[in-house]
Amino acid sequence: MGRRHHAVRFMPGKYVFPGGRVEPEDGRVNVAGTYAPHVERSLQARVARPSITRARAYGLAALRELAEETGLLIGEAEMEGFHARSESWKVFAEAGVFPSLEGLHLVARAITPPGRPRRFDTRFFAADRSLVSAARSDVIHPDAELVELVWVTFDEARRLDLPAITGVVLRDLAERLENGLERDLPTPFYRQGSASERELI
């Protein structure tokens, strides 16, 4: 979990999952490995124009944002040939890490309820920590977007200052781990901001 800077406008001081928006170049990045078929299928459900490119862009954006906000890079460290298509992907090339979607699992999807000033359509992914192939130590600091990064148990995480949806997704993640993270199971989809209004896709 990462603690956001107290001076940012959105969720100041909250503990959150690292993440951010999909950038246009994310869908064009070469990958060392792809999702499991059921993950790729789930990512194309309930979208206006489903495509494999868009589905892969969601996970690649997650990998890029994870690297930018925490310094943790997920991918293959013993492969050559990754060329960054943009400045935001250069950290992978410099570290010798070829991004891979193979170990990413879709845990949940949530759309911010209507009427909020800022709305997001968010996919939440999980990956085993063993997939982190490189880590930069200069990313987390007092002036960064995330000023602290902590590895916590589920019980410890629930005691942190969390956004409501983060607490809900933590519950979903714990359930998925209990049932088998790699299994082809329905994905929770939240659209009205209530954990009781959960659809499955």
C-alpha positions in Angstrom: 0.0 0.0 0.0 1.2 3.5 -0.7 0.4 6.6 1.3 -0.5 9.6 -0.8 1.1 13.0 -0.2 -1.0 15.1 2.2 -1.0 18.1 -0.3 -2.4 16.3 -3.3 -6.0 17.2 -4.2 -7.3 13.7 -4.6 -7.4 11.4 -1.5 -4.7 13.3 0.4 -2.9 11.1 3.1 -4.9 8.0 2.2 -3.3 4.6 1.7 -4.1 3.3 -1.8 -3.1 0.8 -4.4 -0.5 2.3 -6.8 -2.1 3.1 -10.2 -3.3 5.7 -12.6 -4.7 6.3 -16.1 -4.1 4.5 -19.3 -1.9 6.4 -21.7 -2.1 6.1 -25.5 1.2 4.4 -25.8 0.4 1.7 -23.2 -1.5 -0.4 -25.8 1.4 -0.5 -28.1 4.1 -1.8 -25.7 5.7 -5.1 -26.5 5.3 -7.7 -23.8 7.3 -10.8 -22.8 4.1 -12.7 -21.7 0.4 -12.3 -22.0 -2.5 -12.7 -19.7 -4.2 -16.0 -19.0 -7.1 -16.4 -21.5 -9.8 -15.9 -18.9 -8.2 -12.6 -17.7 -8.1 -11.3 -21.3 -11.7 -12.3 -21.8 -12.8 -10.6 -18.5 -11.1 -7.4 -19.4 -13.1 -7.2 -22.6 -16.5 -7.6 -20.9 -18.8 -4.6 -20.5 -16.7 -2.2 -22.6 -18.0 -0.2 -25.6 -15.3 -1.4 -28.1 -13.6 -4.5 -26.8 -10.2 -5.4 -28.2 -7.1 -7.3 -27.1 -5.1 -4.1 -27.5 -7.3 -2.2 -25.0 -7.4 -5.2 -22.6 -3.6 -5.3 -22.6 -3.3 -1.6 -22.2 -5.1 -1.8 -18.8 -2.5 -4.2 -17.4 0.4 -2.4 -19.0 -0.8 0.9 -17.5 -0.8 -0.8 -14.1 2.8 -2.0 -14.6 3.9 1.4 -15.8 2.2 3.3 -12.9 3.5 0.7 -10.4 7.0 1.5 -11.6 6.5 5.2 -11.6 4.9 5.5 -8.2 6.8 2.7 -6.3 10.0 1.9 -8.3 8.9 -1.8 -8.5 9.2 -3.3 -12.0 7.3 -6.4 -13.0 8.5 -8.4 -16.0 11.2 -10.7 -17.3 14.8 -9.7 -16.3 16.7 -12.2 -18.5 15.2 -11.2 -21.8 16.7 -8.7 -24.2 15.1 -6.6 -26.9 12.7 -4.3 -25.0 12.7 -0.9 -26.6 10.8 1.9 -24.9 8.3 3.6 -27.2 8.0 6.7 -24.9 9.8 8.4 -22.0 7.5 6.8 -19.5 8.6 3.3 -20.4 12.4 4.0 -20.4 12.7 2.9 -16.8 12.0 -0.7 -18.0 14.6 -0.5 -20.8 17.2 1.0 -18.5 16.6 -1.7 -15.8 16.7 -4.5 -18.4 13.2 -5.6 -17.6 10.8 -6.7 -20.4 7.2 -6.0 -19.2 5.0 -9.1 -18.8 1.3 -9.5 -18.3 1.6 -13.2 -17.6 1.3 -13.1 -13.8 -1.4 -10.3 -13.6 -4.8 -11.4 -12.3 -7.9 -9.2 -12.5 -9.4 -8.9 -9.0 -12.2 -6.3 -9.5 -13.6 -3.4 -11.6 -15.2 -0.3 -10.2 -16.7 2.9 -11.7 -17.0 5.9 -9.5 -20.7 6.6 -8.7 -22.6 9.3 -10.7 -22.5 12.8 -9.3 -18.9 12.8 -8.1 -16.6 15.6 -9.4 -14.0 13.1 -10.7 -15.1 9.7 -12.1 -12.9 6.7 -12.9 -13.4 3.3 -14.5 -10.8 1.3 -12.7 -9.5 -2.3 -13.0 -7.7 -3.7 -9.9 -5.0 -6.2 -10.6 -2.9 -8.5 -8.3 0.4 -10.2 -8.9 2.8 -12.2 -6.8 5.6 -10.3 -5.3 8.1 -12.8 -6.8 7.3 -11.2 -10.2 9.1 -8.0 -9.2 12.3 -8.2 -11.2 13.9 -4.8 -10.3 13.3 -2.1 -7.7 14.4 1.6 -7.7 14.9 3.1 -4.3 14.7 6.8 -5.3 10.9 6.9 -6.1 9.4 7.1 -2.7 10.3 10.3 -0.9 8.7 13.2 1.0 7.9 15.2 -2.2 6.6 12.3 -4.3 3.0 11.4 -5.0 3.4 8.4 -2.7 5.4 9.4 0.4 5.5 5.9 2.0 5.3 2.3 0.7 4.4 -0.5 3.1 4.0 -4.2 2.7 1.1 -5.2 5.1 -1.1 -8.2 5.9 -4.8 -7.9 5.2 -5.5 -7.2 8.9 -2.9 -4.5 9.0 -4.2 -3.0 5.7 -7.8 -2.8 7.1 -6.5 -0.6 10.0 -5.0 2.0 7.6 -6.7 5.1 6.4 -8.2 3.7 3.2 -10.7 4.9 0.6 -13.9 2.9 0.8 -13.5 1.1 -2.5 -9.9 0.1 -1.5 -11.3 -1.7 1.5 -13.9 -3.5 -0.6 -11.2 -4.6 -3.1 -9.0 -5.9 -0.3 -11.9 -8.1 0.7 -12.3 -9.3 -2.8 -8.6 -10.0 -3.1 -8.6 -12.0 0.2 -11.5 -14.0 -1.2 -9.7 -14.7 -4.5 -6.6 -15.8 -2.7 -8.6 -18.2 -0.7 -10.3 -19.6 -3.8 -7.2 -19.6 -6.0 -6.0 -16.4 -7.6 -5.3 -18.2 -10.9 -8.7 -19.8 -11.2 -11.2 -18.6 -13.9 -13.8 -17.0 -11.5 -16.3 -14.2 -12.1 -14.9 -10.6 -11.5 -16.8 -8.3 -9.1 -18.0 -5.1 -10.8 -19.0 -2.1 -8.7 -20.9 0.8 -10.4 -22.9 2.5 -7.7 -20.2 2.7 -5.0 -21.8 0.2 -2.6 -20.3 -3.2 -1.8 -23.8 -4.5 -1.7 -24.4 -3.6 -5.3 -21.8 -6.0 -6.7 -22.3 -7.5 -10.1 -20.2 -10.3 -11.5 -18.7 -10.2 -15.0 
